Amino acid sequence: MWGLLQTHLAEATTAPSGYTLDCNAYSFYVGDAAGRTIRTLAGRAKDFSCSDRAFAHNISIPFLTPEELFPMSLSSILTEKPAVGATLHAPESKTPFSWGEVSPESLQALPTSYDGLKVKCITGKGESTLTLSPPHHFVKPNSPQELVIFTGFPGCGKTTLCKRFFVPYNYSWINRDTLKTKEKCIKEAQLAWSAGRSIVIDNTNPSKEDRRQFIQIVKNSAQGKTARIRVIALTHSKEMAMHFNVFRGRLGISAPVPTIAYNLFKSKYEPLSTAQDVVKEGVTEVWEVPPVALLENARMKKFFYYL
């Protein structure tokens, strides 16, 4: 809508001498979905959303709540200047608010590369920190056969990681979106493991049972007692994962995943966050990987930092 308005004004009749048709300079946004954390005049203890404030942020214009705007005099917002007319100087909103889990600051703080990324590694003996380094990052060339199981919310980059860092090293990529059923995923994993290939399971795998079915393939094989089983847990919060999902939809990379899928994952999620969890589940180690914003061009950057 905003782009359409800007285009329309740019094509409109030229303004009178000394005047400017400028959306950004003469506009501000007033809304009650402001992320307020204090009681509003409408009687709500806090706002139901921060979407109005986010809209104003995305199009880079000032934002005010209704309670801030309506007591203001017109002269406090517009100043008449000779030969120019009224100029806008809408004050900034001073009302306490929260963006929620995903904010401009939290998005800007995300790393934009896996080079040098710090990853927590949990084994049966405790925790340590690994630093990923190019060009291999997650896999060492000529490593022994292993099973890698991803776990994490939908849309947070599991497939990108698999294709970029595992498939080039001849890992058999098992993906339910491609194979359609859990049974086919298990069958393909069994065939690949029997053929001596390493496997990477590119599914959400929230529960112990989801992961157990693949772990048993390795445990029941001849090298079951010594084979490496690694879980890579993407640590995106639900809100951050949903932001990544919306971002992919904006770019047309994939159809947006419905919100119910995020609620379902969260309700089923059984994390491996301690040495005891690692031992009980029978895996070798867990790598906790934080969110990374892989933004390869200006268009991706533009859409990713929209709230």
N, C-alpha and C positions, 0 to 999 in steps of 0.2 A: 504493500500500500504506500509506504513512504517513498520508494523508488518511483512509483507511478506519479505521485504528487510532484516530486522533484522534476521529473521529465515533463509533466504538463506545464509547470510554471516556466521551465526553460524554453518551451515552445510558445508560450503565451505572448500576447502583445507587449511590446517593450514598455516598461514602467515610465511614468513621467520623469522628466529631468530631475536628477538628484535622488531618485528613489531606486530601490533595489528589490527585485523579486528573489528573495533568498530564504529558503525553507529553514535552514539551520539557524540563521541569525535572528529570525523573527518567530520562532516557535518554541513552545515548551509543552511538556506533557503533564497532565494532572490525572491521578488515578488512586484508587483505594486498595489495589493489590500491591502494597508498598513494602511488604515484609516487616511491618512495624511490630515491635516487641512490647508496645504499651497499649493500654486501652484506648479505643477510638471513640469518636463521638457517636458512632453507630451502635456502640455498646459491646463490641467484640473485644475480648481480652488481648487478642493479637490478630494480625492479618492472616487470611487463609492462604495467601500466596504472595510472591514478590514479582509477579509477571509484568505488571505495569512498569515498575521501576526498571526491570530488565529490558523491556521494550525501549524505554527512553535511553538506557545505557547503550543498547545495540545501535541506535541511530544517532547517538552523540548529541542529544539535546537536554536542556535542564529538566528536572523533575520536581514536582511538588505534590503534596497530599492535598485533598480538598480542605482539610482543617487549616492548612498553611495558606492556601490561596484566597479563600473567600473573605477573611478579615482584611486582606490587603487593599489599599487604595490603588486606583488605576495609576496614579502618579508614581507609586513606588515600584511599578513594573515597567511603565513606559515613560520615556523622557522625550519631550518635544525639542527638536533641534532646528534652528533656522535653515531653510532651504533643503532640509533632509527629511523632516517629519519625525514620527515617533520611532524611537529605537528601543529595543527590548533589553532589559537587564533583570531577568527573572532571578531572584535569589536562590541559592542552593537550599535544598531540603535539610533541615536540622533535626528532624524527627529520628529517634533511635530506631534502627532496623537491623535485620539480618538477611543476607543474601541466601542463607541456607548452606548446605554442604558444599555447593559449587558456587564460587564467587570469582570475580575478575582476578583477585589476588591468587586464589588457589590454582586457577588455570595458568596464569603467568608463571607460577612457581614450578610447574611440572617440567621435568627434563625433556628435551626434544631429541635425544639420542640414547641408544643403549651403550655407547662408548663410555666407559668409566662408571657405569651405573653400579650402585651399591645394592647387593642382594643378600638378604639374611638366609643363611643355610642352617637347617635344623637336622641333626642326626640323633641317633640313640645315645650319643655321648654328650650332647649339648648344642650350643649355638655358636656360630661364627659369622663373619662377614666376608663375602666374596666381591671382588671388583671385576665386572665384565670388561673384556678388552677385545678390540678388533684383531683379525677379521672374523674370528670364530664365535666369540661371545659365549654361547651356551654349549657348544660341542667341540671337543678336541678331535682333530683328524685321527683316524685309525683307532678310535676308542673301542673297547670291547662291546659286544652286543648289550643293549639295555632297553628297558621299558620306560618311557616318559609319559606321565599322565598329567594333563592340564586340568586345572579346576579354576572356576571363576565365573562371574556374572556373564550373561550373553553380551556380545557386542564390544568387549573390552580388548580385543586384539589377539586372541588365541590363534586364529587362523593365520594372521599376518606373521606372528612369531614362528609358527610351524613352517610356513612356506619360505620364510627368509633364512631361518637358522637351523632347520632340521632336515627338510626335504633335500637340500643340496648335498647333504652328507649321506644320502641313500637311506634315510629313515622311511619306513613305511607309514604313510599318513592315513590315519583312521579318523574319519569325520562323519558324524551321523547325518548332517545336512546333505552329504553326498550319497551315503549308503542307505539312508532313510530309516533303517530299523536297528535296534540294539543288537538283535541276533546277527545281522549281517556284519556289524562292527566286530563282534566277538569272533565270528568265523574268520574274517579277514585278518584279525590280529593273530589268531592261532596259526593260520597258514604262513604269515610273514615270519613269526617267531620260529616255527619249525624249519623255515628256509634259511635261518641264520641271520635274519635282518633285524636291526633295531626298529622299535615301534614308537610312534608318538600319537597319543590319543587326544584328538582335538574335539573334545566335548566339554560341557560344563561340569560334569562329574561332581555334583555337590555332596553326595552321601558316601558313607563307607561302602555300602552295597554296590553303588555305581562303580567304585574303584576296585572293589574286591574281585569282581568278575574278570578284570584284566590282570590283576595281580596273580590270580590263581593260574592263569595260563603259564606264567613264568615259574611259579612255585612248583607246578606239576611237571615241569620239563627236567631234562637231565642236569642242566646247570642251575636248577632252581635255588639251591642253597647259597650260591655265590654270585648270581646275576645281579646287576645293578638295577634298582627300581627307584626312579626319581619322580617326585610330584612337583610340578611347577604351579604354584598358587599365585594367581594375579590378585593383588590386594586392593583393587578398586572398591570403593564403597558403592552401595546401591545407586546413590545419586550420581556419583562420578561415572559409573558404568552407563547409566541412562543418558548422561550427557554425550558420551562417546557414541551411543546408539543414535541419538538425534543428529549428531555430526555426520555420521555415515549416511543417514537418510538425506540430509541437506546436499551432500555431494553426489547422491545417486549411486553410491557404492553398493548399497543393499537396501531392501525394504526394512523399515523400522520394526524392531521387535516389540510386541505389546507389553504394557506395564505388568500384566499378570505373570509374565515369564520371570520378571525380576522378583516379584513377591514369592513365587513358587520356589525359585532358587534359594532365596533367603530363608524360607521356612524349612528347607531340606538340608541346608548347608551344615556339614560336620567338619570343621577345620582340623588340620593337623598342625597345631601350634606349639607343641611341647615335645621334648625328647620321648616322653612316655607315649604320646600319640603315635610317633614314628615307629616305635618298637611294637606297639599293639597292632598296628595296621600292616606290619611286615614290609615296610619300605626301607630303602637305604637312606634316603635323605629327602628333605623338602626345601625347595627354593622359593622364598617369598619375593615376588617381583612387583615393585610399585608401578603406578601408571606412568606411561611415557607417551608424549604427544609427537608422533612421527608426522611432521608437517613439511611436505616436500615442495610446496609452491605457495604463492601468494593467495590463491583462492582457498586452499586448505586452511591457511592461517586466518583468513577473514572469517570463515564459517566456524572454525573451532572456538574462537574467542567470543563469539556471540553466546549470550546466556540463554 
